[in-house]
Amino acid sequence: MLHSNLLRLVARGGPKRWMSTTTKLTSVEVNDKTGIATLTLNRPPVNSQNVQLLVDLQSSIGEIESNKSRGLILTSACSNVFSAGLDILEMYNTDEERLRTIWTELQNAWIALYGSSLPTAAAINGHAPAGGCLLATACEYRVMLPKRLIGLNETQLGIIAPKWLMSGFLNVLPQRVAERALTQGRLFTTEEALAEGLVDEIANTKEEALEKCAAFIGSFTKVNPLARSLTKLQFRAENIKEFEKIRKKDVEDFVALASRPEVQKGMGIYLENLKKKSKK
Ligand SMILES: CC/C=C\C/C=C\C/C=C\CCC/C=C/C(=O)SCCNC(=O)CCNC(=O)[C@H](O)C(C)(C)COP(=O)(O)OP(=O)(O)OC[C@H]1O[C@@H](n2cnc3c(N)ncnc32)[C@H](O)[C@@H]1OP(=O)(O)O
């Protein structure tokens, strides 16, 4: 027993505090009829993105790509939240090595989704601030439930979203709208997001959102898959190239920023306020 546990730890590259649980935080379900895979984020209450969720997300994307699914729909098992973005608790009061791992896995998860050759869609069945918006805008199509919020609110938190993190956002919004939204740290309501083009459709239920995403993926049935994916990747190649150039430095920039005492203090205050709000 001890021996097999040890072997498992060695296989994972040694014990890691923030990867202590072995239960997967994502699940994949492939529809037999359509061949479309639904990838569900399942870290209640708000799918905040800790290292394990980000690693599991990458592994699920890999699984979907290798099982020859026709497309990928990203959604959430939480009733009112798609994803609350990075897990602030994991970034708070921690060491540099852990911050490095968090950011590296965020980068890895983003590039796995943004650079996927499969058709991708997000069924946004709840709020999607910051890192939640990042995942949604890495997909090619977005369907969102009414009266939820989506956007990159980093400046409201006193932090800066690096260029690669804005890529998906900039792909779907006109430069002028994106610049204003990012500098304001604006969260769009679903209805505003639809009007600006940040989401493509509104659905009244999660099931309806999944159906609309499946219909989007189904629209490629008669298109040659290789021609489709190469065309998609041509559109994304410039952003991917820029990202690859700076990805190592970007990790170090994040570690330096997130470990600054005033940033750590800000995180603490933000967490306290979140907790106060949730107790009301
Ligand atoms: C503040 C960060 C500061 C510094 C980071 C430093 C450097 C970073 C540099 C660049 C980074 C840019 C890239 C991306 C960044 C991010 O993603 S940061 C995270 C930003 N996320 C948010 O601002 C969202 C915060 N959450 C909410 O607004 C709301 O929770 C919600 C609208 C998503 C959902 O609302 P409700 O359904 O009402 O749920 P509650 O608010 O009651 O929350 C339930 C429970 O969950 C805890 N929680 C919520 N969000 C997070 C989170 N992101 N991380 C950790 N924990 C979170 C909340 O405190 C409640 O906990 P309990 O009180 O029940 O224990």
The ligand as a Gaussian input file, in Angstrom:
#p B3LYP/6-31G(d) Opt

LIG

0 1
 C       -7.374000      39.816000      -6.232000
 C       -6.235000      39.196000      -7.000000
 C       -5.044000      39.930000      -6.668000
 C       -3.822000      39.722000      -7.128000
 C       -3.338000      38.694000      -8.077000
 C       -1.942000      39.035000      -8.373000
 C       -1.429000      39.062000      -9.565000
 C       -2.215000      38.614000     -10.753000
 C       -1.784000      39.293000     -12.003000
 C       -2.475000      39.118000     -13.116000
 C       -3.610000      38.118000     -13.073000
 C       -4.592000      38.266000     -14.142000
 C       -5.241000      36.952000     -14.428000
 C       -6.412000      36.427000     -13.707000
 C       -6.705000      36.794000     -12.457000
 C       -7.847000      36.217000     -11.735000
 O       -8.601000      35.371000     -12.191000
 S       -7.988000      36.805000     -10.140000
 C       -9.601000      36.236000      -9.627000
 C      -10.615000      37.254000     -10.008000
 N      -11.943000      36.774000      -9.651000
 C      -12.866000      37.562000      -9.169000
 O      -12.662000      38.750000      -8.953000
 C      -14.188000      36.919000      -8.824000
 C      -14.422000      36.895000      -7.363000
 N      -15.680000      36.206000      -7.033000
 C      -16.879000      36.782000      -7.232000
 O      -17.024000      37.895000      -7.695000
 C      -18.065000      35.956000      -6.857000
 O      -17.637000      34.904000      -6.034000
 C      -18.836000      35.350000      -8.062000
 C      -19.577000      36.472000      -8.821000
 C      -17.910000      34.611000      -9.014000
 C      -19.889000      34.324000      -7.551000
 O      -20.714000      34.924000      -6.600000
 P      -21.572000      34.017000      -5.610000
 O      -22.226000      32.921000      -6.349000
 O      -22.419000      34.953000      -4.824000
 O      -20.483000      33.292000      -4.685000
 P      -19.714000      33.943000      -3.432000
 O      -19.158000      35.265000      -3.768000
 O      -20.601000      33.832000      -2.222000
 O      -18.450000      32.932000      -3.257000
 C      -18.590000      31.629000      -2.700000
 C      -17.283000      31.265000      -2.024000
 O      -16.244000      31.237000      -3.009000
 C      -15.176000      32.116000      -2.613000
 N      -14.572000      32.686000      -3.818000
 C      -15.172000      33.363000      -4.798000
 N      -14.320000      33.679000      -5.775000
 C      -13.123000      33.185000      -5.412000
 C      -11.825000      33.181000      -6.017000
 N      -11.583000      33.734000      -7.206000
 N      -10.818000      32.584000      -5.349000
 C      -11.021000      31.993000      -4.137000
 N      -12.240000      31.958000      -3.510000
 C      -13.267000      32.549000      -4.152000
 C      -15.865000      33.160000      -1.741000
 O      -14.937000      33.777000      -0.901000
 C      -16.857000      32.295000      -0.992000
 O      -16.121000      31.604000       0.012000
 P      -16.784000      31.269000       1.440000
 O      -17.110000      32.582000       2.094000
 O      -18.014000      30.456000       1.146000
 O      -15.711000      30.512000       2.167000

